[in-house]
Amino acid sequence: MSRSPILTRHSEGGAVPGPGEFHSSETPWHFGDPLSEQRAAATGVIVVDRSDRSVIEIPGTERLSWLHTISSQHVAALPDRRGAEDLSLDANGRVEEHFVLTDIDGVTWIDTEGARGEALLGFLTRMVFWAKAEPAARPDMKVITLIGPGAVSGPVAELLEIDADAEIYQAGSLPETHHEDEPLGFWRRMPPIGEHRDLPVVDLVIPEYVLLRWWDALVEAGARMAGSWAHDALRVAARRPRLGADTDERTIPHEVDWIGGPAEQGAVHLDKGCYRGQETVARVHNLGKSPRRLVLLHLDGSSDRRPAIGDPVTAGGRTVGRLGTVIDHYEWGPIALALVKRNVGADAELLIGSAEPDTHEPISARIDPDSIREDDHVQAGRAAVERLRSGPATPGA
């Protein structure tokens, strides 16, 4: 993507670009005080430039029924002005793509990680065949995000005409985009984030030519400018994974809590027809547990150095996981997401990184016990297997 107009305008006033890769150098990483920016979301509202995301539009009368057959979410009967999170899986059930879709006024809009936009569009285009659906890239459409209670009540919400009772994934047209000769712009309620998962989130998908206009209007209405650092910190605290950063080529949906329909804020519906990778999803759901799980780590903050995405997580000298997003939180200090083996408990003493010669000393870490969700229920498939193994009941027993 090209440099965001918001970063260009505010670069001399304190806006700092991201260091690259998963912290885009083309959008603001922070505006001079990243910890204060996070704190502002707790009681007010912040606005974050996420115009590094890729946007795709899909018109066509069969767009939803077609998407339903090639992805993991149940979207065939998705109502107008509603959205969902969705996945594309490979034949072995591993996550290839994660995206958010919104259907509004006869068009399905998709946004995903900027680096994955071309690959996702290529997949969708190849899978159209004879369906009446026309996926196309929309680089002129940008995403900005509001976080905090002020996103759904007060002057900012009134400006956007957001219903305070709007449900998660509900969407609505923005007041300045009611003209037929303009591209569609809309707001969309997203799952809450923050350490208690109680901070409302609203995305705006808008034409680039009104990006600065909307940014200024939101700030004037009381939103504080914040960078992607704030968004990542609040997302990590809520254990909301990001494709590529918190997943790898082996990740299956169960490992990162992407199971569930829109009502469960998931990306894989368990009651729908066939799709690629469904066998793995069904097998894990009915017979077993995922080999890894996503956890929140608290890192030793005594060093100024931070480990990197993809660094190994070790316990007792053996590798037990992979590090994901690493960020400094305004209350908790350095935190991170990690995919670790399921048998690693909350009391495990973990090290991040390698202790090999000519490398940095590893950083110690602990799993946040609240991030481990034990699921002890017996799956239906496992119960059936056990009944078969135990044989028929003895008459009269």
N, C-alpha and C positions, 0 to 999 in steps of 0.2 A: 504494500500500500504506500501511498505518498504521505508526506508529513501532514498530520492533522492541522487544520486551520486553527484549532484551539491552542495547540502547542506553539504554533508559529506566533500567534498573537501574544501569548503570555510568557514567552521564553525570556523576555527581558524583565518581567515582573515577578520572577521566582519559580516559574514552571520548569521542572527538571525532567528530561526525557528518560525513559527506562533504559537499563543497561543492555537491552537486546534479548533475543531469543524469546523466552516466555514473559519478559517484561519489555513490551514493545518500545523501541527507540523512536517510534513515530507518534506516540501519544504521551501525555504527562504521566510521570511516575509519582510525582507529588508536587505540591505548590509551596514547598519550603518548610513545612512542618507536618510530616506524614503521621505522626502519632496523634497530634491534635486533630487532624482531619478525620481519623478513625473515631476519636472521642466525640466529635460533633455529630456523628450518625446516631449515637446512643439516645440523644434527646431531641435532635432537630432533623435535618436532612442534608445529605451531601449529594453532589452531582459529579459523576465520573465519566470521562470521555473513553468510550470503548469502541471507537471507530476503526480499530484494527480488526474487528470481526468481519467475516465474509457474509454477504447477504445474497440469497437466491430467491427468485420468485417463480411460482408455478401456477399459471392459469390453466384452464381446461376443465371440462365438465366431469372428467374421471380422475381428477388429481388425487382426491382423498382415497377412493377405493383402490387406486393404483399404489399409492404410498403404503396403504395398509398391507398389501401383499408382499412388499419388498423390505419392510422394516419391522422392528420389534414392538411397536406401540399399536394400540387399538385406536385407529383414527378414521375408520370407514364412515362412521356416523358422527364425526366431530361437528358440534354446532357452530354456526356462524359466530365470530368474535370470541373464539375459544382457541386455546393452544395446548401444547403438550411437549414433553421431552421425548426424544426418540433415538434409536441406535440402528446402525447397520453392523451386522455381525458377519464374520467369515463362516465357512462351513463347519468349523470346530467350535463355534459359539464365542470366539474371541472378539472383543470390541474393535471395530475398524473406525467407525465414525460416531460422534455424539452431536446432536443438533437440537435446536429448539424450533418448533414450527407453530405458526399462528395462521388460522384461516379467517379471513375477513373480507367481506364484500366480493366473494367469488374468486379470490386469489389466495393461495397458500404461500406464506412467506417463511423462509428458513434462514436462520443465522447460526453460524458455527465458528470455530477457531479460524483465525485468518489464514494460517498455514495449511488448513485442511479444506478450504473452500474449493480450490480447483479439483482436488481429488473427489470430493463429494459430488460436485457438479458432473464430473466425468462419469461417476457411477450411476447417478440418476439418469443421465442422458442415455447411457448404454442400456438401461433397463426399461426405457419407455416402450419399445416395440410398437404395438398398435394402440396403446392407450391414448386417450385424449387428454394429454398433459404435456406442458411445454416448459421444462425447467430452463432458466436462463440466469446468468450472473447479473447482479445489480450493484456494481461498485459505487454507484451514485447514492446508495442508501447507507446510512450510518446508524450506529447504536450508541446511545448514551444511557446511563443508569442512575437512578435515584435510590438512595438507601437511607432508611430512618423513618420514624413515625410521621414526620412531616411529608413523606411521599404520598400518604393516603388521607391526610386530613390537614386543613389549614390552607394558606395562600397558594402553595405550590400545587396541591391537589385541585384546588378550585381553578387555577390557571389551566390545568390540563383537562378539566372536566372529568375527573376520576371519581367514581362512586366509592365512598368510604367502605361500602359493604362488598366491593368487588372481590370475587373469589380468585384463588390462585389460578393462573393461566387465562383469566378473563382478559379481554382486550376491548379497546374502543378507539374510534377515530379521534385524531387531534382536532381541536377547533379550527385551526387555520388550513386544514386540508380537505375541506368539504367542496372543493372546486374540481369539476370533472377534468380540467386540463392540467392538473397537478398530480404528481405521483402520490400514492397513498402514504400517509404517515399515521402511526398509531402508537398507543401506549399498551403495555402488557404487564399484568401483575405476575411476579415470579415468587418462588418459594423464599421464605424469610431466611436470613443469615445472622451472623453474630454468635457470640459464645453461648447464648441461651436460645438461639434460633427464633428470636422474637423481633428482629428488625425488618420491617417491610421493605420489599424491593420492587421497583417499577422500572421496566425497560421502555425506552422510546426508540422506535425505528423510524427514521426521518430522512428526507432528501438532504443531500449535502448542502444545497444552496440555502437551506434555512437552518443549518446547524448552528451557526453563530447567533442567529436571531433567537432561536430557542434557548441556547446556552445563556445568553444575556437576560432573557426574560425569566428564566428559572433562578438565576442568581439574584436578580432584582426582587423576586418574590420571596427570597430568604434561603435558598439553597447555597451551601458553602461549596466552593470548588475543591475537589479532591482528586487525587491521582489513583492509578491502578494499584498502588501499594495498599491503600485503604480497602479497596474492594477485595484484594487477595487475602488480606489479614482477616477480614470478617468472614470471608468464604471458608478459609482454612479452619477458623475457630468453630464453624458450623459443620465441618467435615463434608463440605461440598466439593467433590473432585473435579478436576479439569483435565480434559482429554490431552494426552501427550505428556503433561507435567506429572499427573498423579496416576497415570496408567502406562502400561507398556504393551509390547506385542503379545503377551500372554494373558492379559487381563480379561476375565469373564465378568458379566454384569453383577453376579452375586457378590463378588469381592469388593465392589465399590458402592453397594447399596443402590443400584440402579434398577432394582426389581419393583414393579408396581405400575399401575395405571396412573393417569393424571390425578385421580383423587388421592393416591398415595404419594404423589410427587415423585414418581419413578419414571423409568424410560422403557420398561419391558412389561407388557401386559401378559398375565399368565393364562388368560381365557380368550385366546384368539386362534385363528387358523395358522396354517403352516407359513414359515418364513425361514430364511437361511439361518442356521445356527440354533434353531428351536430345540433340536434334540439334546444339546448340551444343557440348555436352560432347564428343560423338563427333567433331565436326569438328576441334575444337582438339586432341583427343588423337591423332587419326589424320593430320591434315594440317598443323598449324601450332603456334605457340606463343601463349600468352596475351599481350595487349598490355602488361600490367603485371605486377609481382610484388611480393610482400610482403617488405620488408627491415627489419632492425634498424638504427636510427640511434643514434649517440653524439652528444649535443648539447653545445655549448659551455656549460659550467657557470659561467662567470665572472659571469653575471648572476643575480639572484634571480628574475627573470621567467621563466616557462615559456610556450611557445607553446600554442595550443589545438587540440583535435581539429578537423580540417577545414581548417587553415591550408595555404596552398599551399607546395609544395616546389619551389624554383627552382634552376636551374643555368645559368650564363652568361646570366642575364637572362630566361630562358624557364621557364615552369612545366613541371615534369616529374613532378609527383606530388602526393599528398594526404597530410597528416599524420594519423596515427591516435592511439592511446593514448600519452600522455606521462606519465612517472613517474620518480621518483628511486629508483635502485637502490642497495642498501647497499654495493656494491663498485664499480660502474661509474659512479655518479653519474647525471645525467639521461640517460635513454634514451627511445626512442619506436619505435613501428612506423609504417611508411609504405608506401603503394602508389606505386611509381614505375615509369616507363616501362622496358621491358625492356632498352633500349639504354644505360641509365645504369649506368656501371661503378662498382666499389668505390672507384676513385680520384677520383671526381667531387667537386668542391667545391660543397657544397649550402648553400642559405640557406633558412630557415624563416620565413614571414611576408612582409609587404609592406614596401617601403621608401618607400611613398607618403607625402606630407606629412601631418602630424598623426597618424602611426601610430608604433608602436614600431620601433626598429631591428631588422632581421631577425637571427636567431640562426644561427650557422654550425653545420653538422652533417656527419658523415661516416658512410658506410655501413660496418657491420661486415662485413668480407669473408667471414667464416664464414657469414653469413646468405644469401649468394648461392649458389644451387645450380645450377650449369650442367648442362643436360641436352642432350648433343650426339648422342644416339641418333637415328637416322633412323626416323620414324614409318612404320608399315606403309602407310598411305595415301599418304604423300609418296613412298615408294619405288616404289609402283605407278605413280604419275603420272610419275616420272622414267623408268621402264621404257617407258611408252607414248610419251613424248616422244623417246626415243632410237631407237625403231623396232625391228623384228625383228633378231635377231642375224644376221650374215653367215654363210651355210653354210660350214663348214670353218674358221671363224675360231677 
